[in-house]
């Protein structure tokens, strides 16, 4: 197996040079604007000809090649639909499913079904921007297309483990009628399978224990999803359904090599079932007015069992069983008075619940936990309105207001109920001072959502920690001011520079509870300042046709008050500097392609618990790939992952009690590596 990895890596490395040696430089292809002033009105149109040099299979591959655009799939875990949408629309509308990942939705749309992709920057009359500054709109053809696709994908690891992934899909599109069915099944492992060592030192920094670490994990997933769209009632009706099952197992073995202590074995097993059914109906009520109605029902059941056993026979167990559900109704009315004015308004009602039962024992004796049995529910309503005004071809103004009312109730070990009302205004100004230049200014107030799981007890049994639930939580609020400068150049090039300042209230972090337990809670006010640069650089002008370099860098600084020490510090999990670089090139009209991705910074951050400080330091990653399309129906892709075999170092400083008043007991450093490089081989065949 190791020899196969080495040969495959060599093949990927030499493939680009062999293919490029035979490639003839193609003329540069640039985006074709929808109108003569499309750059200044903020809408860039990319027809299918723009993507011809890469010969894309799906709408996802087309989205990947839109200059200066990064796909954001949204957050399916957020309650309701308002904050769940990603930054891509399909025919001007959000996808009708919430659980179905936007990545998978785009992969199921054949490139042959796409008429064009519109990149909308800063807002446009009649377009639902989903509360974002930049979105992409995939406009589909109305001609009939039918496609059946079979994907056989396999992960190969250095220890001879093989992780298969099978996908099959059927799609039929004709006019406004669409039918999609997709199935996937996999069994594989994650980066959680690793090995390394642990060193514990006393308060003076002298090592007193050395141990080997052996981590193992496996997951299994099966998913079935489908959707049907038909003309109904003078509009179009879309129904979607999804069923999903995931099983995840992981274990940790600690073997003491020197010093006092006993070996430990930890085992976690989880099962998760989920389902969704959604209805989306859209109808034009006139030449300038459109109505959209969405109904959604989701349900889930989860079971998590965790246990630990040490060499002395001491054992502990932690179990969670939960049932959850969500019901959503949403209506939106859009009115476009002219190319200068547009209005949008509507409302949403959502009901969510999570019923959780937790059990914890040590050596067979039950241990009481705060809020071990909890039923948490939320009834949330939101009314919203937005106006978009374009006084001239270079200026766009967008103003909106969302008013959210939420009642969260808790019953079980603690009975409580809270109601919140939050106005969430948003204002954005977009100015295009010249062709290829755009400036965006935004001010917006947002309100986060409370995690229902924080109301119940939880554990990290492999670290020997247990956290209690907290019924007294407030959602985190933020007021953000942002300025963005964007420059488009060379047809495929884009540069974006942005700065932002956010003022936070009721910051979510870890607080102490009575009884000595940690819990998620609010720690007061905070600020976050950030600066970001994104660059898409085409190499056509230096003779490397259809080659792109993409670079992103983020600098962030924050400040909050630590709830124990009273001192100023950064937000938990803040990475002060992040960057990523990627390169890709399409050869022979898209028949061959290759590239790499590199996380060019070390992910270093800290979390703060009552008795502990935890640090995380992850080395940069490197992945490379090569792709071959021998004919329009077959695609072969090989990815070589974890090329540098990066190291992760996690540290802990453990105190005997609250870290601000008690001495340090010991410090710990865990150094872990995955089991070397891996190959991911993908075979995509259109039947």
C-alpha positions as MATLAB code, in Angstrom:
seq = 'XXXXXXXXXXXXXXXXXXXXXXXXXXXXXXXXXXXXXXXXXXXXXXXXXXXXXXXXXXXXXXXXXXXXXXXXXXXXXXXXXXXXXXXXXXXXXXXXXXXXXXXXXXXXXXXXXXXXXXXXXXXXXXXXXXXXXXXXXXXXXXXXXXXXXXXXXXXXXXXXXXXXXXXXXXXXXXXXXXXXXXXXXXXXXXXXXXXXXXXXXXXXXXXXXXXXXXXXXXXXXXXXXXXXXXXXXXXXXXXXXXXXXXXXXXXXXXXXXXXXXXXXXXXXXXXXXXXXXXXXXXXXXXXXXXXXXXXXXXXXXXXXXXXXXXXXXXXXXXXXXXXXXXXXXXXXXXXXXXXXXXXXXXXXXXXXXXXXXXXXXXXXXXXXXXXXXXXXXXXXXXXXXXXXXXXXXXXXXXXXXXXXXXXXXXXXXXXXXXXXXXXXXXXXXXXXXXXXXXXXXXXXXXXXXXXXXXXXXXXXXXXXXXXXXXXXXXXXXXXXXXXXXXXXXXXXXXXXXXXXXXXXXXXXXXXXXXXXXXXXXXXXXXXXXXXXXXXXXXXXXXXXXXXXXXXXXXXXXXXXXXXXXXXXXXXXXXXXXXXXXXXXXXXXXXXXXXXXXXXXXXXXXXXXXXXXXXXXXXXXXXXXXXXXXXXXXXXXXXXXXXXXXXXXXXXXXXXXXXXXXXXXXXXXXXXXXXXXXXXXXXXXXXX';
ca = [
       0.000    0.000    0.000;
       2.834    2.420    0.841;
       4.365    1.767   -2.569;
       1.030    2.499   -4.234;
       0.810    5.812   -2.393;
       4.302    6.744   -3.469;
       3.675    5.877   -7.123;
       0.359    7.753   -7.142;
       1.950   10.811   -5.565;
       4.701   10.776   -8.188;
       2.132   10.471  -10.969;
       0.193   13.464   -9.667;
       3.382   15.471   -9.397;
       4.581   14.849  -12.972;
       1.140   14.851  -14.621;
       0.845   18.670  -14.956;
       4.222   19.048  -16.658;
       3.543   16.234  -19.143;
       0.111   17.577  -20.019;
       1.225   21.203  -20.209;
       4.071   20.283  -22.537;
       1.443   19.325  -25.126;
      -0.989   22.121  -24.354;
      -1.465   25.070  -26.664;
      -2.188   28.340  -24.919;
      -5.821   29.266  -25.368;
      -7.030   32.846  -25.620;
      -8.225   34.388  -22.401;
     -11.929   34.092  -21.764;
     -13.634   36.730  -19.684;
     -17.106   37.204  -18.268;
     -19.736   38.522  -20.647;
     -21.708   41.303  -18.915;
     -25.485   41.246  -18.963;
     -25.484   44.835  -20.129;
     -22.950   47.502  -20.994;
     -22.950   48.855  -17.449;
     -23.274   45.523  -15.570;
     -20.016   46.068  -13.685;
     -21.327   49.351  -12.275;
     -24.776   48.010  -11.397;
     -23.118   45.259   -9.365;
     -24.172   42.232  -11.445;
     -21.570   40.227  -13.368;
     -22.867   37.569  -15.750;
     -20.815   34.476  -16.512;
     -22.282   32.502  -19.448;
     -21.400   28.887  -20.093;
     -18.695   29.994  -22.544;
     -16.720   31.423  -19.642;
     -16.320   27.916  -18.192;
     -15.661   26.091  -21.475;
     -11.901   25.802  -20.874;
     -12.493   23.698  -17.738;
     -15.290   21.499  -19.127;
     -17.230   21.399  -15.803;
     -19.505   18.471  -14.973;
     -21.769   20.219  -12.490;
     -22.974   23.607  -11.318;
     -20.685   23.200   -8.301;
     -17.600   23.065  -10.527;
     -18.831   26.210  -12.277;
     -19.339   28.025   -8.956;
     -15.781   27.072   -7.982;
     -14.487   28.976  -11.002;
     -16.400   32.223  -10.503;
     -13.616   34.771   -9.837;
     -13.428   36.113   -6.295;
     -16.354   34.027   -5.019;
     -16.237   31.497   -2.181;
     -19.104   29.074   -1.589;
     -20.744   29.267    1.839;
     -23.236   26.466    2.386;
     -25.099   28.097    5.286;
     -25.910   26.681    8.696;
     -28.471   23.888    8.720;
     -28.278   23.733   12.532;
     -29.725   27.232   12.962;
     -33.387   27.319   13.900;
     -35.745   28.654   11.272;
     -34.824   29.558    7.710;
     -33.633   33.148    8.121;
     -30.037   32.261    9.048;
     -29.769   28.884    7.360;
     -29.356   29.878    3.716;
     -26.033   29.807    1.907;
     -24.758   32.340   -0.606;
     -26.075   30.689   -3.793;
     -29.565   30.991   -5.283;
     -31.127   28.675   -7.886;
     -33.175   30.657  -10.412;
     -33.311   33.549   -7.969;
     -34.696   31.487   -5.067;
     -33.180   29.807   -2.058;
     -33.074   25.975   -2.198;
     -36.254   24.498   -0.740;
     -34.377   22.127    1.571;
     -32.626   23.123    4.783;
     -30.820   19.902    5.688;
     -29.746   19.111    2.121;
     -26.299   20.674    1.835;
     -25.894   23.396   -0.804;
     -22.688   21.664   -1.898;
     -24.646   18.495   -2.744;
     -27.497   20.444   -4.382;
     -25.068   22.116   -6.790;
     -23.313   18.817   -7.497;
     -26.634   17.331   -8.616;
     -27.223   20.060  -11.229;
     -25.545   19.089  -14.533;
     -23.470   21.836  -16.132;
     -25.499   21.286  -19.308;
     -28.588   22.503  -17.398;
     -26.999   25.856  -16.494;
     -27.714   28.880  -18.707;
     -25.458   31.292  -16.815;
     -24.230   32.292  -13.367;
     -24.871   35.794  -12.073;
     -22.591   37.268   -9.426;
     -24.562   39.901   -7.526;
     -22.466   42.257   -5.416;
     -24.037   44.794   -3.100;
     -27.672   44.022   -3.890;
     -29.967   44.291   -6.889;
     -33.677   45.132   -7.115;
     -35.839   42.016   -6.970;
     -33.065   39.720   -5.687;
     -33.243   38.143   -2.231;
     -29.684   38.672   -0.962;
     -30.293   36.409    2.072;
     -28.775   39.149    4.244;
     -25.434   38.837    2.433;
     -23.339   41.339    0.520;
     -22.416   38.991   -2.341;
     -24.348   36.024   -3.729;
     -24.280   33.891   -6.863;
     -27.439   33.065   -8.800;
     -27.462   29.878  -10.906;
     -29.870   30.404  -13.810;
     -31.073   27.129  -15.347;
     -32.010   26.349  -18.937;
     -35.591   25.507  -19.800;
     -34.654   22.798  -22.291;
     -35.173   19.127  -21.418;
     -32.198   17.325  -19.860;
     -31.981   13.915  -18.207;
     -28.954   12.560  -16.394;
     -28.064    9.497  -14.329;
     -24.731    9.533  -12.506;
     -22.868    6.867  -10.568;
     -19.901    7.806   -8.380;
     -17.541    5.245   -6.883;
     -15.134    6.930   -4.509;
     -12.559    5.247   -2.284;
     -10.174    6.462    0.428;
      -6.895    4.532    0.685;
      -4.828    4.845    3.874;
      -1.257    3.833    4.642;
      -2.293    1.157    7.128;
      -4.270   -0.555    4.314;
      -7.653    0.630    5.568;
     -10.082    1.383    2.731;
     -13.068    3.724    3.035;
     -15.619    3.420    0.201;
     -18.162    6.081   -0.724;
     -20.928    5.254   -3.199;
     -23.229    7.854   -4.754;
     -26.002    7.535   -7.314;
     -28.319   10.218   -8.644;
     -31.024   10.797  -11.233;
     -32.205   14.192  -12.475;
     -34.738   15.278  -15.071;
     -35.378   18.915  -16.010;
     -37.837   20.274  -18.562;
     -39.074   23.837  -18.347;
     -40.353   24.422  -14.812;
     -40.600   20.686  -14.108;
     -37.761   18.990  -12.240;
     -37.235   15.603  -10.613;
     -34.213   14.606   -8.536;
     -33.344   11.467   -6.582;
     -29.996   10.848   -4.881;
     -28.553    8.131   -2.645;
     -25.208    7.894   -0.884;
     -23.587    5.433    1.515;
     -20.149    5.408    3.080;
     -18.001    3.922    5.796;
     -14.768    5.731    6.553;
     -12.698    7.395    9.232;
     -11.660   10.971   10.018;
      -8.543   12.765   11.210;
      -9.509   11.445   14.649;
      -7.611    8.253   13.850;
      -4.140    9.197   15.004;
      -1.270    8.256   17.289;
       1.139   10.210   19.450;
       2.256   10.798   22.991;
       1.248   12.684   26.121;
       3.569   14.393   28.589;
       2.444   15.599   32.000;
       4.534   18.020   34.045;
       4.210   19.392   37.579;
       3.723   23.018   38.540;
       7.485   23.595   38.248;
       7.472   22.321   34.656;
       9.249   19.016   35.441;
       7.852   15.966   33.557;
       6.467   13.264   35.820;
       4.585   11.044   33.366;
       4.942    9.908   29.750;
       2.227    8.017   27.871;
       1.469    6.771   24.372;
      -1.829    7.745   22.710;
      -3.714    5.633   20.197;
      -6.911    7.159   18.756;
      -9.309    5.306   16.467;
     -12.587    6.250   14.808;
     -15.062    5.018   12.208;
     -18.269    6.458   10.844;
     -21.035    5.099    8.658;
     -23.606    7.166    6.830;
     -26.510    6.470    4.509;
     -28.658    9.181    2.944;
     -31.648    9.211    0.605;
     -33.068   12.445   -0.755;
     -35.397   13.518   -3.510;
     -37.330   16.491   -4.865;
     -40.085   17.161   -7.372;
     -40.997   20.513   -8.932;
     -44.100   21.050  -11.061;
     -46.240   23.972  -12.285;
     -49.139   24.240   -9.802;
     -51.716   26.950   -9.176;
     -50.219   29.412  -11.621;
     -46.769   29.098  -10.039;
     -44.228   26.396   -9.333;
     -44.432   23.947   -6.440;
     -41.376   22.098   -5.134;
     -41.497   19.180   -2.695;
     -38.375   17.761   -1.106;
     -37.712   14.943    1.337;
     -34.620   13.557    3.044;
     -33.699   10.617    5.303;
     -30.287   10.295    6.911;
     -28.537    7.930    9.328;
     -25.067    8.312   10.844;
     -23.181    6.019   13.197;
     -19.916    7.232   14.722;
     -17.518    5.203   16.891;
     -14.267    6.386   18.392;
     -11.879    5.206   21.088;
      -8.754    6.342   22.878;
      -6.112    4.151   24.535;
      -3.598    5.698   26.924;
      -0.598    3.513   27.750;
       1.675    4.753   30.541;
       5.353    4.443   29.584;
       6.965    6.124   32.593;
       5.885    7.652   35.883;
       2.958    6.911   38.141;
      -0.475    6.325   36.690;
      -2.712    3.727   35.108;
      -3.638    2.912   31.527;
      -7.001    4.194   30.278;
      -9.439    3.087   27.609;
     -12.232    5.409   26.435;
     -15.009    4.417   24.045;
     -17.688    6.615   22.424;
     -20.584    5.398   20.264;
     -23.279    7.579   18.698;
     -26.284    6.977   16.463;
     -28.193    9.773   14.731;
     -31.338    9.581   12.609;
     -32.846   12.609   10.884;
     -35.542   13.383    8.333;
     -36.991   16.389    6.546;
     -39.986   17.239    4.392;
     -40.382   20.637    2.746;
     -42.814   22.477    0.466;
     -41.902   25.591   -1.524;
     -44.432   27.426   -3.711;
     -43.637   30.518   -5.783;
     -46.069   32.484   -7.931;
     -45.954   35.765   -9.803;
     -48.935   37.910   -8.739;
     -48.270   40.375  -11.524;
     -45.455   41.651  -13.715;
     -43.734   43.226  -10.687;
     -44.904   41.143   -7.705;
     -43.954   37.640   -6.542;
     -45.126   35.516   -3.615;
     -43.089   32.730   -2.025;
     -44.408   30.332    0.643;
     -42.299   27.710    2.437;
     -43.328   25.000    4.916;
     -40.756   22.712    6.529;
     -40.824   19.843    8.986;
     -37.713   18.186   10.450;
     -37.167   15.505   13.069;
     -34.180   13.791   14.675;
     -33.230   11.154   17.245;
     -29.770   10.789   18.743;
     -28.101    8.355   21.103;
     -24.625    8.872   22.571;
     -22.856    6.449   24.931;
     -19.416    7.091   26.399;
     -17.397    4.970   28.813;
     -13.931    4.841   30.332;
     -12.039    2.094   32.164;
      -8.574    2.385   33.674;
      -6.041   -0.238   34.643;
      -7.145   -0.160   38.262;
     -10.708   -1.146   37.401;
     -12.238    2.298   37.915;
     -15.027    2.921   35.401;
     -17.358    5.738   34.432;
     -20.225    5.998   31.972;
     -22.013    8.921   30.368;
     -25.116    8.477   28.180;
     -27.361   10.929   26.336;
     -30.607   10.227   24.507;
     -32.357   13.067   22.698;
     -35.281   13.699   20.379;
     -35.661   16.933   18.447;
     -37.905   18.540   15.893;
     -38.571   21.714   13.923;
     -41.645   23.170   12.197;
     -41.317   26.285   10.027;
     -43.718   28.458    8.026;
     -42.345   31.375    5.993;
     -43.886   33.809    3.532;
     -42.171   36.454    1.405;
     -43.705   39.067   -0.893;
     -41.464   40.852   -3.389;
     -42.397   43.966   -5.338;
     -40.170   45.552   -7.967;
     -41.435   49.008   -8.814;
     -38.745   49.622  -11.440;
     -35.066   49.068  -12.097;
     -34.476   51.660   -9.368;
     -36.831   50.543   -6.582;
     -37.652   47.162   -5.047;
     -39.380   46.131   -1.813;
     -39.529   42.860    0.053;
     -41.404   41.883    3.194;
     -42.734   38.881    5.019;
     -42.684   36.798    8.136;
     -41.596   33.489    9.587;
     -42.811   31.325   12.451;
     -40.717   28.437   13.774;
     -41.197   25.952   16.614;
     -38.224   23.879   17.788;
     -37.773   21.418   20.633;
     -35.072   19.152   22.068;
     -35.868   16.540   24.726;
     -32.679   15.299   26.403;
     -32.042   12.694   29.096;
     -28.517   12.401   30.535;
     -27.036    9.767   32.845;
     -23.588    9.751   34.486;
     -22.083    7.173   36.822;
     -18.729    6.404   38.437;
     -17.959    2.809   39.385;
     -21.631    1.975   39.075;
     -22.784    4.804   41.365;
     -25.007    7.451   39.823;
     -23.702   11.024   39.943;
     -26.211   13.883   39.940;
     -25.706   16.463   37.192;
     -27.270   19.913   36.859;
     -30.135   19.763   34.327;
     -29.631   16.089   33.488;
     -33.174   15.770   32.075;
     -34.337   18.739   30.056;
     -37.019   19.562   27.510;
     -36.145   22.820   25.761;
     -38.491   24.433   23.236;
     -38.593   27.706   21.357;
     -41.436   29.487   19.614;
     -39.918   32.156   17.412;
     -41.514   34.670   15.094;
     -39.853   37.144   12.794;
     -41.209   39.955   10.652;
     -38.949   41.540    8.067;
     -38.922   44.253    5.454;
     -36.312   45.551    3.043;
     -36.039   48.277    0.406;
     -33.450   48.531   -2.366;
     -32.953   51.854   -4.147;
     -30.636   52.609   -7.072;
     -30.584   56.397   -7.623;
     -28.072   56.009  -10.442;
     -25.990   53.400  -12.267;
     -23.123   53.729   -9.775;
     -24.956   53.735   -6.446;
     -27.166   51.198   -4.642;
     -28.741   51.664   -1.217;
     -30.224   48.808    0.758;
     -32.040   49.158    4.085;
     -33.826   46.468    6.033;
     -35.268   45.663    9.437;
     -35.989   42.310   11.044;
     -37.841   42.093   14.349;
     -37.521   38.787   16.171;
     -39.632   37.618   19.091;
     -38.613   34.409   20.798;
     -39.888   32.478   23.801;
     -37.625   29.710   25.116;
     -39.104   27.327   27.664;
     -37.356   24.673   29.722;
     -38.876   21.893   31.797;
     -37.505   18.883   33.627;
     -34.908   19.340   36.352;
     -35.386   23.095   35.955;
     -38.586   24.846   34.897;
     -38.042   28.242   33.335;
     -39.231   30.423   30.493;
     -37.759   33.532   28.862;
     -38.977   35.836   26.124;
     -36.819   38.066   23.944;
     -37.609   40.778   21.415;
     -34.759   41.976   19.214;
     -34.810   44.487   16.345;
     -32.120   43.718   13.756;
     -31.552   46.643   11.372;
     -29.267   46.416    8.347;
     -27.975   49.127    6.019;
     -25.648   48.783    3.034;
     -24.312   51.282    0.506;
     -22.660   50.090   -2.706;
     -20.731   52.516   -4.915;
     -19.020   51.735   -8.216;
     -16.659   54.680   -8.882;
     -15.460   53.154  -12.153;
     -15.388   50.024  -14.270;
     -14.019   47.117  -12.243;
     -14.120   49.029   -8.932;
     -16.686   48.670   -6.172;
     -16.901   49.922   -2.585;
     -19.381   48.486   -0.078;
     -20.214   49.917    3.363;
     -22.378   47.909    5.755;
     -23.823   48.391    9.251;
     -25.822   45.530   10.751;
     -27.082   44.244   14.072;
     -27.358   40.472   14.474;
     -28.546   38.174   17.247;
     -27.179   34.670   17.694;
     -29.174   31.588   18.588;
     -28.813   29.618   21.791;
     -27.658   26.037   21.439;
     -30.299   23.778   22.976;
     -27.530   21.340   23.944;
     -26.076   23.958   26.328;
     -29.183   23.668   28.510;
     -28.318   20.027   29.285;
     -25.287   18.364   30.895;
     -22.405   17.122   28.717;
     -19.029   15.448   29.076;
     -15.570   14.964   27.631;
     -15.083   11.637   29.254;
     -11.728   11.019   27.531;
     -10.401   14.066   29.425;
     -12.283   13.311   32.619;
     -14.427   16.459   32.527;
     -18.173   16.917   32.955;
     -20.130   20.113   32.277;
     -23.510   21.004   33.691;
     -26.424   22.516   31.817;
     -27.314   26.184   32.228;
     -30.907   27.390   32.108;
     -29.935   31.063   32.448;
     -28.615   31.870   28.966;
     -28.955   34.944   26.766;
     -28.252   34.987   23.011;
     -25.110   36.817   21.917;
     -25.676   40.124   20.109;
     -23.357   42.004   17.775;
     -23.292   45.364   15.968;
     -20.979   45.210   12.944;
     -19.526   47.926   10.730;
     -17.768   46.771    7.560;
     -16.022   48.395    4.595;
     -15.072   46.439    1.452;
     -13.110   47.449   -1.629;
     -13.305   45.166   -4.670;
     -11.275   45.319   -7.872;
     -12.007   43.172  -10.944;
      -9.261   42.799  -13.551;
      -8.049   40.675  -16.476;
     -11.425   39.005  -16.973;
     -10.795   36.336  -14.338;
      -8.973   38.353  -11.668;
     -10.421   39.779   -8.468;
      -9.029   41.511   -5.396;
     -11.103   42.141   -2.288;
      -9.919   44.061    0.782;
     -12.156   44.450    3.827;
     -12.066   45.703    7.403;
     -14.717   45.165   10.078;
     -15.425   46.223   13.642;
     -17.975   44.406   15.851;
     -19.308   45.275   19.284;
     -20.559   42.249   21.202;
     -23.035   41.910   24.059;
     -23.691   38.794   26.181;
     -20.672   36.949   24.800;
     -21.073   33.161   24.993;
     -18.246   31.354   26.817;
     -17.662   29.084   29.858;
     -18.732   30.127   33.368;
     -18.666   28.367   36.782;
     -21.804   26.819   38.286;
     -22.615   26.099   41.918;
     -21.238   22.653   42.705;
     -17.987   23.119   40.822;
     -19.241   22.315   37.308;
     -18.424   24.217   34.131;
     -21.263   25.427   31.941;
     -21.861   27.548   28.876;
     -22.915   31.052   29.891;
     -22.653   34.787   29.200;
     -19.535   36.750   30.170;
     -20.449   40.316   29.168;
     -19.286   42.647   26.413;
     -16.536   42.297   23.826;
     -15.110   43.733   20.631;
     -13.735   42.132   17.462;
     -11.632   43.860   14.798;
     -10.684   42.082   11.588;
      -9.042   42.696    8.228;
      -9.216   40.364    5.236;
      -7.676   40.106    1.781;
      -8.855   37.768   -1.005;
      -7.095   37.486   -4.349;
      -7.867   35.530   -7.511;
      -4.940   35.902   -9.905;
      -5.098   34.498  -13.464;
      -1.811   33.558  -15.143;
      -2.998   33.775  -18.777;
      -1.046   36.964  -19.398;
       2.248   35.323  -18.490;
       1.683   32.365  -20.785;
       0.134   29.888  -18.323;
      -3.341   29.586  -19.784;
      -6.356   28.721  -17.624;
      -4.268   28.782  -14.434;
      -5.529   30.494  -11.287;
      -3.912   31.338   -7.970;
      -6.287   31.967   -5.078;
      -5.116   33.505   -1.814;
      -6.925   34.504    1.356;
      -5.582   36.047    4.571;
      -7.443   37.135    7.706;
      -6.125   39.100   10.673;
      -8.345   39.244   13.764;
      -8.078   40.838   17.196;
     -10.705   40.637   19.929;
     -11.134   41.570   23.573;
     -13.401   40.292   26.347;
     -13.174   40.211   30.139;
     -12.357   36.822   31.638;
     -15.174   35.886   34.082;
     -12.729   34.446   36.634;
      -9.635   36.647   36.549;
     -11.319   39.906   35.511;
      -8.482   40.462   33.042;
      -8.795   41.334   29.360;
      -8.182   38.506   26.897;
      -9.113   37.285   23.434;
     -12.273   35.430   22.538;
     -12.064   31.696   23.043;
     -11.074   29.834   19.873;
      -9.965   33.002   18.104;
      -7.259   32.352   15.490;
      -5.305   35.644   15.288;
      -4.068   35.008   11.754;
      -5.350   32.664    9.085;
      -4.459   32.182    5.463;
      -4.931   29.765    2.616;
      -3.505   29.462   -0.865;
      -4.624   27.349   -3.786;
      -3.556   26.848   -7.366;
      -5.334   25.133  -10.249;
      -4.893   24.794  -13.975;
      -7.127   23.309  -16.668;
      -5.370   21.784  -19.673;
      -6.436   20.553  -23.096;
      -9.850   22.228  -22.884;
     -10.524   20.824  -19.421;
      -9.534   17.273  -20.252;
      -6.757   17.451  -17.657;
      -6.534   19.567  -14.526;
      -4.400   19.672  -11.414;
      -3.873   21.827   -8.370;
      -3.111   22.090   -4.690;
      -4.467   23.612   -1.476;
      -2.280   24.808    1.372;
      -3.356   26.167    4.746;
      -0.383   28.471    5.058;
      -0.758   29.362    8.741;
      -0.645   27.463   12.003;
      -4.095   27.298   13.623;
      -3.234   28.420   17.154;
      -5.982   29.260   19.650;
      -6.980   28.971   23.311;
     -10.112   27.965   25.198;
     -10.861   28.938   28.780;
     -12.573   26.682   31.305;
     -13.083   27.131   35.024;
     -10.279   24.784   36.084;
      -8.303   24.708   32.864;
      -6.643   26.594   30.071;
      -6.471   24.663   26.822;
      -4.251   25.499   23.856;
      -4.388   24.125   20.316;
      -1.652   24.273   17.696;
      -2.240   22.660   14.295;
       0.424   22.671   11.606;
      -0.499   23.752    8.044;
      -1.946   21.161    5.676;
      -1.184   20.475    2.006;
      -3.454   18.590   -0.421;
      -2.788   18.052   -4.148;
      -4.967   16.618   -6.893;
      -5.016   15.589  -10.526;
      -8.067   15.052  -12.727;
      -8.643   13.413  -16.097;
     -11.750   13.466  -18.276;
     -11.135   10.902  -21.043;
     -14.623   11.556  -22.452;
     -17.632   13.738  -21.567;
     -19.187   10.960  -19.464;
     -16.234    9.848  -17.365;
     -14.178   11.770  -14.804;
     -11.265   10.324  -12.846;
      -9.811   12.348   -9.978;
      -7.065   11.462   -7.499;
      -6.411   13.523   -4.353;
      -3.328   13.063   -2.200;
      -4.208   14.370    1.253;
      -2.200   15.240    4.333;
       0.951   15.518    2.201;
       3.028   17.013    5.034;
       1.676   14.610    7.680;
       0.923   17.611    9.867;
       1.238   17.569   13.649;
      -1.411   18.683   16.149;
      -0.332   19.727   19.637;
      -2.942   20.234   22.353;
      -2.055   21.597   25.772;
      -3.848   21.744   29.131;
      -3.104   23.609   32.360;
      -5.187   21.929   35.069;
      -5.848   23.567   38.447;
      -7.249   22.007   41.610;
     -10.187   24.424   41.477;
     -10.994   27.752   39.810;
      -7.855   28.741   37.913;
      -7.828   32.253   39.362;
      -7.668   31.148   43.021;
      -6.124   27.652   43.131;
      -2.654   26.375   42.250;
      -1.665   24.555   39.098;
      -1.777   20.780   39.611;
      -0.217   19.720   36.338;
       0.219   20.723   32.717;
      -0.257   18.364   29.794;
       0.879   18.291   26.183;
      -0.600   15.930   23.594;
       1.173   15.590   20.246;
      -0.781   13.663   17.587;
      -0.299   12.792   13.935;
      -2.738   11.169   11.547;
      -1.652    7.905   10.034;
       0.295    9.562    7.217;
      -0.928   10.502    3.763;
      -4.072    9.173    2.121;
      -5.416    8.815   -1.396;
      -8.950    9.712   -2.423;
      -9.866    8.199   -5.790;
     -13.089    9.388   -7.443;
     -14.729    7.820  -10.479;
     -17.738    9.695  -11.839;
     -19.638    8.073  -14.675;
     -22.656    9.514  -16.478;
     -24.822    6.563  -17.505;
];
